[in-house]
Amino acid sequence: MDFLKSAVASAISKGPPFPYTFGDQVDIDQSIWKLYNGTKRLQENGSNCSIFSFDVPANKSLLPLAKNAVRKLRTLRHPGVIKVLDTVEV
């Protein structure tokens, strides 16, 4: 987990600021993703969000699956239930 946070921090320092703050990790079984509670920093109210993270070095064989899932999620619209706010590839 520290590697992931340092990789994200490194990428953020080189590019535009990452507008979300990582919270606690949520335990989920049988998923290619790590799920974190998060908050959006660039709003006054700090709205809650979910942050899905994929560890590429540990799951290289699943990278095409993860990229396809992100591509599909970007097109998914369900007002009041789910909305993709942003995607970042580090």
C-alpha beads as a LAMMPS data file, in Angstrom:
LAMMPS data file: protein, C-alpha beads

90 atoms
89 bonds

1 atom types
1 bond types

-500.0 500.0 xlo xhi
-500.0 500.0 ylo yhi
-500.0 500.0 zlo zhi

Masses

1 110.0

Atoms # bond

1 1 1 0.000 0.000 0.000
2 1 1 2.873 2.385 0.727
3 1 1 4.259 1.737 -2.765
4 1 1 0.929 2.711 -4.315
5 1 1 0.676 5.902 -2.296
6 1 1 4.273 6.870 -3.119
7 1 1 3.696 6.163 -6.827
8 1 1 0.576 8.318 -6.817
9 1 1 2.370 11.053 -4.876
10 1 1 5.276 10.963 -7.332
11 1 1 2.984 11.210 -10.339
12 1 1 1.029 14.005 -8.720
13 1 1 4.152 16.034 -8.029
14 1 1 5.082 15.852 -11.730
15 1 1 1.632 16.651 -13.095
16 1 1 -1.453 18.581 -12.097
17 1 1 -2.508 18.176 -8.451
18 1 1 -4.550 15.061 -7.656
19 1 1 -7.885 16.495 -6.474
20 1 1 -8.763 13.602 -4.141
21 1 1 -7.608 12.490 -0.713
22 1 1 -7.245 8.765 0.035
23 1 1 -9.069 7.535 3.129
24 1 1 -9.321 4.055 4.626
25 1 1 -9.100 1.000 2.396
26 1 1 -12.379 -0.894 2.045
27 1 1 -12.135 -4.691 2.128
28 1 1 -13.563 -6.283 -1.016
29 1 1 -13.179 -9.918 -2.028
30 1 1 -12.210 -11.217 -5.459
31 1 1 -11.609 -7.922 -7.224
32 1 1 -8.813 -6.589 -9.396
33 1 1 -9.276 -3.225 -7.680
34 1 1 -8.317 -1.833 -4.304
35 1 1 -11.125 0.372 -3.045
36 1 1 -10.579 3.412 -0.825
37 1 1 -12.929 5.890 0.781
38 1 1 -11.972 9.300 -0.501
39 1 1 -12.872 12.959 -0.513
40 1 1 -12.711 15.511 -3.275
41 1 1 -10.348 18.255 -2.113
42 1 1 -11.161 21.020 -4.563
43 1 1 -14.675 21.659 -3.267
44 1 1 -15.569 23.551 -0.120
45 1 1 -17.665 20.697 1.236
46 1 1 -15.088 17.959 0.516
47 1 1 -17.655 15.624 -1.030
48 1 1 -17.180 11.901 -0.465
49 1 1 -16.166 9.579 -3.270
50 1 1 -14.789 6.096 -3.871
51 1 1 -11.278 5.657 -5.265
52 1 1 -10.575 2.487 -7.232
53 1 1 -6.894 1.642 -7.578
54 1 1 -5.205 -0.995 -9.734
55 1 1 -1.681 -2.175 -8.860
56 1 1 -0.020 -2.699 -12.265
57 1 1 3.257 -4.324 -11.102
58 1 1 1.363 -6.950 -9.088
59 1 1 -1.265 -7.630 -11.786
60 1 1 0.335 -7.060 -15.195
61 1 1 -1.653 -9.883 -16.794
62 1 1 -4.923 -8.190 -15.757
63 1 1 -4.026 -4.739 -17.123
64 1 1 -6.114 -5.112 -20.334
65 1 1 -9.118 -6.078 -18.192
66 1 1 -8.643 -3.031 -15.947
67 1 1 -8.262 -0.648 -18.911
68 1 1 -11.398 -2.055 -20.540
69 1 1 -13.338 -1.724 -17.270
70 1 1 -12.316 1.936 -16.960
71 1 1 -13.314 2.582 -20.578
72 1 1 -16.751 1.037 -19.934
73 1 1 -17.234 2.870 -16.619
74 1 1 -16.570 6.241 -18.276
75 1 1 -19.623 5.692 -20.490
76 1 1 -21.890 4.571 -17.631
77 1 1 -24.364 7.237 -16.511
78 1 1 -26.837 6.653 -13.723
79 1 1 -27.786 9.960 -12.037
80 1 1 -27.818 9.794 -8.273
81 1 1 -26.208 6.348 -8.201
82 1 1 -22.861 6.317 -10.012
83 1 1 -20.734 8.835 -11.852
84 1 1 -17.088 8.603 -12.896
85 1 1 -15.483 11.846 -11.737
86 1 1 -11.977 11.328 -13.072
87 1 1 -9.466 8.710 -14.166
88 1 1 -5.703 8.864 -13.711
89 1 1 -3.110 6.503 -15.133
90 1 1 0.242 6.545 -13.364

Bonds

1 1 1 2
2 1 2 3
3 1 3 4
4 1 4 5
5 1 5 6
6 1 6 7
7 1 7 8
8 1 8 9
9 1 9 10
10 1 10 11
11 1 11 12
12 1 12 13
13 1 13 14
14 1 14 15
15 1 15 16
16 1 16 17
17 1 17 18
18 1 18 19
19 1 19 20
20 1 20 21
21 1 21 22
22 1 22 23
23 1 23 24
24 1 24 25
25 1 25 26
26 1 26 27
27 1 27 28
28 1 28 29
29 1 29 30
30 1 30 31
31 1 31 32
32 1 32 33
33 1 33 34
34 1 34 35
35 1 35 36
36 1 36 37
37 1 37 38
38 1 38 39
39 1 39 40
40 1 40 41
41 1 41 42
42 1 42 43
43 1 43 44
44 1 44 45
45 1 45 46
46 1 46 47
47 1 47 48
48 1 48 49
49 1 49 50
50 1 50 51
51 1 51 52
52 1 52 53
53 1 53 54
54 1 54 55
55 1 55 56
56 1 56 57
57 1 57 58
58 1 58 59
59 1 59 60
60 1 60 61
61 1 61 62
62 1 62 63
63 1 63 64
64 1 64 65
65 1 65 66
66 1 66 67
67 1 67 68
68 1 68 69
69 1 69 70
70 1 70 71
71 1 71 72
72 1 72 73
73 1 73 74
74 1 74 75
75 1 75 76
76 1 76 77
77 1 77 78
78 1 78 79
79 1 79 80
80 1 80 81
81 1 81 82
82 1 82 83
83 1 83 84
84 1 84 85
85 1 85 86
86 1 86 87
87 1 87 88
88 1 88 89
89 1 89 90
